[in-house]
């Protein structure tokens, strides 16, 4: 398979990819065309089918398709101008080749996460964490395989685990530098802040919002999950319950970013800063990695800035 990450302008492509999405559009002249998102485990790229009259078999989103076309550059990004397409046949592809995966070993990351769970000294908080990450095999499996987003950052298998571990590590550093922080409370919040994403987003290859995710969002779902587990732990302190739920509710920091509450606790502020730091830096890294172009890359909506890579 010729990986999308290796595409170069002018390449002639004849290979199989996952059709992540398919949109039917119309040109200014009223002619129908298809706009596709193609994916393999190295990344994704746009595809366009301008001529639907011949050589274009029927297919739908989330099917594997063999495409023929030429790689072209449009607005500093590569896209495939597709001439022919057909459904891939059984045995022509391995689904594992089409799911983007974290570059870091999944089990090694999860073991580091479990080491943090074991380090929590507060009995009720440790019991809560163990109820998810140690005793619930189905949850642990989903958590390790899930992405952290549909498309913005960490949108790959293992992305939720990778993001959570990075946030935990940043929070651990905060605890060393700012002794006033309650380490057990902050790290529990860091470990749990995005657990709702296992229900907000569907598994790969779809990796799309579920009905529950669209209606409630991962913050509310996560608070529900935590509340249910805490209710099953005898003697869970009410003040710790409320503080932990606040930390999770406030981790997006601002109302305009979907946060139901603004941080009112030191630990809530620390978690918000760690979460935002990892999300924004990962987004910048992915933006720079997705294009081989030099110079300014244009305005990036989620970074709210025009960006480029350093030239040292």
N, C-alpha and C positions, 0 to 999 in steps of 0.2 A: 504494500500500500504506500502511495506517495502522500506523506503526512502534510496536512494543511500548513503546519509550521514551516515546512520547507518550500512552500510555493514561492515562486518569483515571477515578476511581471513578464509576460510573454510565454510562460510555460503552457504546453498543450497537455491537458489533463484527460485521462481516461481511467477512472477508478471508482471505487464504491465509497460512499459516505452516508452518514445518518442525516436524513432531512429533519433538522430540528424544528423548523417551522415553514409553512407555506402560506403566502398571502397572494391573493389575486388582485392585481391593480389594473389601472387603465392609463394609457399615455394621453397626452393632450389631444391626440387625434382620435381618441376613443377606442384604441386597439388594446385588447387584453394582454397582460403579461403576468409571469409568476416571479415573485420575489421570495427567495429561499434563504434559510440559514442552514449551512452545512457544517457538520461537526465530526471530528474524530478525537482520539484521546490526546492530541497535541494542541487542539484549539478549535476555533470556529471561524467561518468566513461567510460573507454574503454571496449568493448566486442569483443570477438573473436569466430568465428564459424570455426572450423578446418575441421569438417566432414560435407560436403554438400550433402551426399548421401541419408539421410533419416531424417524425422522429421523436415525438414526445409522448411516451406512454403515460397512462393514468397512474398517479401515485398520490399519497397523502402524507401529512406531517407524521413524524416518528416512524417512518419506514426507511429501509435501507435501499439506496438507489445507485445505479451505475450511471455516471454522468460523463459526457464528453464536451470539452469546451476549452476556452483560452483564458488564462489569468490576466486580468487587466487592473489598472490602478484607478481608483475613483476617490477623490477627496482624501488623499493620503492613506487610503486603505485598499488592500487587495480584494478583488471579487472575481468570481468565475462567470464568464459569459458563456452560457450553456447552449449547445447546439442539439444534443441528443440526450435522452434520459430513458431508462427503463428500470423496473423493479429488480433488485438483486435477488438471485435465486438462493435457495437453501444450500448451504455448504460453500458458498462463495465468500463468506465473511464470518468473522468472529466478533460477536457483540462487544466483547471486552476491549476490542481495538477502538471503540467509538465512544467510550466514556472517559472524559477528562478526569485525571486522578492527581491528587496532591503529589508533589515531587519528593515528599518526605515519607519514610516508611510508616504505614498506618499503625502497626502494632507497637512500634517504638514510641510513637507519640502518645498512644493510649496508655502505655505503661508509665510514662512521665506524668500523665494526668492522674493515674491511680496512685502514684507516689504522693501527689499533693493531697488526695483524699485521705491517705493514711496519716498524713502529717497534721490533720485537723484535730485539735485537742478537745474542743467542745463536743461532748457526747451526743447531743441531739443533732447538731449540724453534721457530724460525721455519719450518724445513722441515716440522716436524710440523703447525703451524698451516696452512701453505700446502697441505699434502696434503688437508686438509678443506675449507677455505674458499675456496681459489683453484683447485686442480687437480681437485676432485671436484664436477663440475657437478650431479650428482644429489643429493649431500648438501647443497650450498648451496641448491638449490631447495627441498628438504624443510625445511631449517633456517629459511628465510625464511617459509615458509607455516605452520609448525607453531605450536601453542599451547604454553604452558609448563605447563599443568595441565588436567585434565578439568573442574574446576569451581572450585577454590579461588582462584587468582589468575592473571592473564594467560591466561585460558581463551578466547583468541580467536586468529584467524589473525595471525601476526606477533608473537604474545605471547612466544614463545621468543626471538626476535631482540630484542624490546624489553627483556625482562628481562635477557638477557645483556649488552646494551649498557649498561644502567643499572648492573649489577654491575661491569662493566669501568670505567665512569666513577668509581664510588665507590672502587674499588681504585686507580685512578690518583691520586685525591686522597689516599688513605692513603700512597701512595709519596712524595708531596711532603711530607707532614707527618712521616713516620717514615722517615728515611733508611736505617735498618737493614734495611728490607724489600728483598728481591731483586725488583726490578720485573719482569724478564723472566719469572721463575718465577711470581709472583703473577698477572700479566696472562694468561699462558698458561693457568693454572688457571681464571681467571675466564672466559676465552673457551670453555673446554672443559668446564666443570663440569656442564653440563646437556645435552651432546650426545647422551647416551643417550635423551633424550626423543623423538628422531625415530623410535626403535624401540619405546619404552615405550608411546606413544600412537599410535593410528591417525589418518590424515589426516581433515580435515573432509569431509562433514558429521558423520561418526561421532564423531571426537575422543574415543575411548574406549580403555581399556586393551587392549593386545594380549595374547595368551597369554604372549609373552616378557616383556612388561611386568609382568604379574601375577606371574609366577614368579621373575623376577630383579630387577626395578626398574631405574630409570634410572641409579643410581649404579654398580651392577655392570655393566650394559650399557656405560656410558661408559668404565669402566676396561678392559673387553674391547676396545672400539674403539680406545682409546689404545694399549693394549699391542700390538695388531696393527699399527698404523701405525708405532709406534716400532721394532718389530722389522724393518721394511722400510727404515729409515734407517741407512745404514752408519755405524758408530762412535758410535751414540747413547750418551752416557755413562750408565753404570749408576746412579750416584748421583743424577743428574738425573731419570732414569726413576722411581726409587723415590720421590723427593721429590714429583714431580708427581702420581704415582698416589696418594700419601698425601693431598695437598691435595684431590684430587677425592673420595677416599673419606671425608674428614672434613668436607666442606662443610656437612652438616646439623648438625654440632656435637655432638649428643647422641644416645646410643643410642636413647632413646625417640622420637626424630624420624627414625629409620631410618638413622642414620649408622653404618657399620661400624666407624669409628674416631673417637676424639675428637682434636681438633687438637693435634698435637705440635710443629708448626713455626709460626713467626711468620706465614708466608704462609698457612698453613692457617687460622689463627685469623682473619686479616684477610678471607679469602674467606668464611668462615662468617658473619662479622658483616655483610659487604656483601650477601651473598645473603639473609640474614634481614631486613636493613633494607629492601631493595627489595620482598621478598615481603610483609612485614607492612604497609608503607605503601601498596602497591598494593591489598592486600586491604581496608584501611580506606577508601581512596578508592572502590573498587568498592562496598563496603557502603553508603557514604553516597550514592553516585550511583544505586543501585538503588531507592531509595525517596525520594519527595518529602516524607515525613513529618518533622515537627519533634519536638523533645523526644527522650527516650531511646528507642532503637530495640530494646531488649531484648538479652539475652545472646547474644553472638556466639561460637560454639564455637571457631573457629580463632584468635580474638583473646583468648579466655579472659576476656572482659570485657563488661559492658554499655556501649554506646557511644552517643554523640550527636554532632551537628555543632556547631561553635562558633557563637555567636550575636552576635558583634561586628559 
